[in-house]
Amino acid sequence: MKAIVLEGFGGPEVLRVGEVERPRPAARQVLISVAATSVNRPDIIQRQGNYPPPEGESDILGLEVAGTIQELGDGVDGFTTGDRVMALIGGGGYAEYATAHTSHVMRIPDRMSFDEAACVCEVYITAFMNIFLGARFEDGETILLHGGGGGVNSAALQLCKTLTPKSRVIVTASSGKLDRVTALGADMVIDYRNEGFAEAVLEHTHHHGADVILDHIGAAYLEANLKALAIGGRLAIIGAMGGREATINLGRLMVKRQSVIGSVLRPRPIEEKGAIIAKFNEIVMPLFADGRIVPIIHRVYPIEEAAVAHETMEASAHFGKMVLSFQTASE
């Protein structure tokens, strides 16, 4: 089968189209004929050699797929061949076929295309898990989301404005994305390159601060995040693009009764991910089914242009998700 393979670790130039062996579904797995997948930040980190797949998972890039079920493994109930599905996977998405655990598979609503469905599992589940399950965000609270225009940020903004319509959503973004983030429904957008976000958040909230912060930067933002965080606030860290080590003032943390939550999705046990996905399927998927949330797609690339999509993500030149399609032939 066709797949994107790595010629060593490094920049986007190590990505190339190759032929690899087609996987077989194990017990309680399905084989999916992939119509589309998408590019996520962990794909970049893995390509660079800094994020190996969990044991037993494919070393091919790609953490989510959308397509049709081609084959059923032993013990599969509730699905049949030909079903239109999306799935969260531990690796293998940049390929014509991928296997997925049945508890990590969801049906695609009739109104959704494969391209849209390929944008759901990684970023929307990550945002939902961290904001609503981990940080326990409630309607009427204030949340600060970093990285306006990125996949997780856009998903988080849509989820907050839909699930908690009385909440206040503050977003940091670069100058070229401010208007589009505002159009998505943000109550305040901060140009982080020209303004200190902690001070802006405190001023906007009359010194209350943000009840929840979703952060993918890590060490470089820790001090300012805790300054911007309200008494009893929860900081959910889902990435470390700005470094892994920082000093924390434990006295202030205790006085303000703040919580720092670290979280990753990919290495979690199969059953744990399945429980999270079941909750997501119950609460969030109806929002896609009735059109209240529509994934934001920056561009659909033929799979042969995976390197171009990676370059775009590394330059932060995208808004929303970048889809890699097996249905679009490269010219």
N, C-alpha and C positions, 0 to 999 in steps of 0.2 A: 504494500500500500504506500501511497505518497505521504510524506511527512516532512516537517522542517527539522533538520538535524543540526547538531553543533560540530563544527570543525575546531575543537578545542574551546577554551574559554576566552572571552574578550569582548570587543565591541560588536555592533550589529553585523559587521562583515563576516562573523563566524557562522551566521545562519545561512543554511543552504537547503534546497529541496533535495530529498533523497528517497530511496526506497527502503522500507523496513518491514519486518515480519508483522503480519496482522495479529493483534492480540486475541485471546480466547477468554470468554467470560468464565470466571470461577463460580462456585456455588453462591447463590444469592446475589449474583451480578448480572448485568445486561451488557450486550455489545451494542454500541450506538454508531450508526452511520452518520458521521459528523457533517452537518451542513454549514455550521459556522462555529467559531470560537472567538475569543477576544484577548486583547493584550492587557496584562495587569502588571503592576510594579514588581511583584515577586518574580515574574518572568525575566525582567531585566537583571535582577540580582542573581538569579540562577544562571543566566547566560554569562555573567561575569565570574562565575565560579564560587559565589558566596552564599548559596542557598540550595544545598543538595536536597533532592526529594526524599520524603520519608521512606523507610525501609519497605521494600515490596512494591513501591509505586514506579511508574514509568519515568525514565530520565528525559523523555521528550517534554518540551515546555507545554504549558497550557493547563489552566486550573478549572476551566468550565467549558461545556460544550452544549450545543443545541442540534438536534437532528431526529432521526427515527430509529426505533429499536430494531436491530437486525437479527439478534439471536438472544436466547434466554439461557442463563446458567441453571444448574440444578436448584430446585427449591424456590424458584421465583414465583410469587403470587401477585396479582393485581396489575400486571402489565402483560402485553402481548406484542408480538412482532408487528411493526408498522405504526406503533404509537408514536406520536409527536411528543418529544420530551426535552427537558433541559436537565443538566446534572452538574453538581460540584464534584470535581475529581482531584486526586492527589498529584496528577501529572498525565501527560499524553494527549492534551487537547489539540496540539498543532499537528494533527494526523487525520487521515480519512476515517479511521475507526478508533474508538476509545471504549474502554470498559468503565462501568460505574457500579457502585454498590446500590442496590435498589432503594435503601433508605436515604440515599443522597440524590434520588431522581424525582423530578416533579413534572407533571403534565404541562404542556404549553397551552395557554388559553387560545381559543379559536381566533381571537382578534389579533394575536401576536405573530409576527414573522419570526423565522429562524434567526435573523440578524438581531432583532430586538431581544429574543430569548437568550441569545449568547451573551447578553450584557447583564444578566440578572444575578446569577448565583454568587459570584465572588464578591462584588462590591455591595450589593443590597443586603446579602446575608451578613457580611462583615459589619456594615453600618447598623443593621437591626440588632445583631448580637451584642455589639459593644454599647450602643446608646440605650436600648430599651431593656435588654436582659442583664448586661453587666453594670452599667451606670444607673439604671433604674430611672431614666428620664421620665418626668411626668408633665402632663399638660399644665400650662401656666408658668413653667420654669423657663430659664434662659440657657441657651446652649451656644458655645463657640465652636465653629468648625473651621479647621485650617485647610488651606489648599483649594480655594474656589476654582471650579472648572474641572477638577480631577474626578475620576470615576467614583471613588468612595465619598468624596465631599458632595458631589451632585446627588448621589443616591441618598445620602444622609439628609440633605436639605429637603428633598422631595418627601422622604418618610416623615420627617418632623412636621412639615407643614400639612401633611395629610393625617397622620395618626394623632398629632397633638396640635390642633389648629390654634389654640390659645397661647402656644409657646412663642418665645422670641428667639429668632435664629440670627446669630451674628457670624459672619464669614470673613476670613482673611483671603485676599486674592491679589494678584499682580494687576498693574494698571490696565492692561489690555483686556481684562476679563471682568472688570467691575460692573459694567452695564448688564452683561449677560447673567451674572450671578444675581443681580438685583431683579432682573426679569423672572428668574426662577422663584422668587418669593422671599429672598433674604430681607430681614427687617433692617439690617445694617451691614454694609460691606466696608472693610478696612483695607486700604492699600498698604500692605505690610512693608513695602519698600520705602515708603515715605512717612510712615506714622507708627509709633509704638503701639502695638495692639493691646497691651495690658492697660495702658492709660486710657485708650479709646473705649475699651469695654467698661472700665470703671465709670467713666464719664457718662456713657450711654445708659448704664444701669443705675445711675445715682449712687454709685459706690457699693452697690450690692454685689456685683461681680457675676460671673457665669456659674450656674449651678452644675453644668456639665461641660467639659471640653473634650473634643475628639481630636487627637494629635498624632501625626505620623512623622514628626520631625525628631522628637526625642530630646537629647541632651541640650542642644542649642536653645530650645524653647522652654526648658523646665522651669527656670527661675521666673520668667515672664508669665508662664501658664499658672503657676501657683499664686503669683501676684494677682492675676485676673480672676482666680477662682474664688467663689463665694464661701462664706462660712458653711461648712457641711457639704462643700462642693466635691464633685468626683471628676478626676482627670483620667481619661481612658487613653492609654498610649498603645498605638497599633503599628508603629514603625520607628525607625531610628536613623532616618536619612541625615539628621544633623548630629549624629554621634550617639554612642551607647553609654557613656559614663559622665555623670554630673554630680555636683555636691548639692545636698538638700538641707534646708534649715528645719530640723526636726521639731524645734520649739514652736516655730510658726505653724507647722503642719498640725501639731497637737492642739495649739490654742484655737486654730480655725477649724478643727475637726474635719480636715480634708482627707480624701482617699485618693491614692494613686493606684490605678488598675492596669496591669500589663496583660496583653492579650494577643494571641495568634490563633488562626483558624486551621491552617493546613495540617499541623502535626497532631491534632486532637484525635482521640480514639474514634473508631468507626461509629460506635454506638452513641457517643457524645455528640458527634456531628449530626447523626441521624435525628437525635432529639431536638437539636437546634433547628434543623431543616423542617421537621414536622411542625414546630411552632411557627416558623416563617411561612410555611405553606398554608397554615390555618389563618394567620393574621394578615399577611402581606399579599399573598397571591391573588386574593379577591380584588385588590386595588388595581392590579394589572388586568385582570379579567374584565373589569367594567370600565377601564380606560382612565381611572383617576390618576394613575401613574403610568407614564410612558418613558421607557429608557431613552436617554439622550445619547445619540450616536454622532461622534465627530466625523467619521468616515468609514466606509466599508472598503477594505483592501482585499484583492485576491490573495490567497495564501502565499503565492510566490513573492509577494511584496512585504513579507513579515519584517524584513530588515528596515524598510522604510517606516513602517509603523513604530518600530522600536526607536528609531532615530527621532521621530516626532514626539514620542513620550519623553525621551531623555532631554529634549529641548523645551519641554513643557509648552509645546505649541498646539496642544489639543484642548478641546472642551467637551467633556463627556467621554464616552467609550470609543475605542478603536476596534472594529470587528475585522476578523480574518475569515474570509468566505471560501468555501470549497465549491460554491455554486457559480462564482464569478471567475472566468478564465482571464489570466493575465495576457495583455496584448504584447 
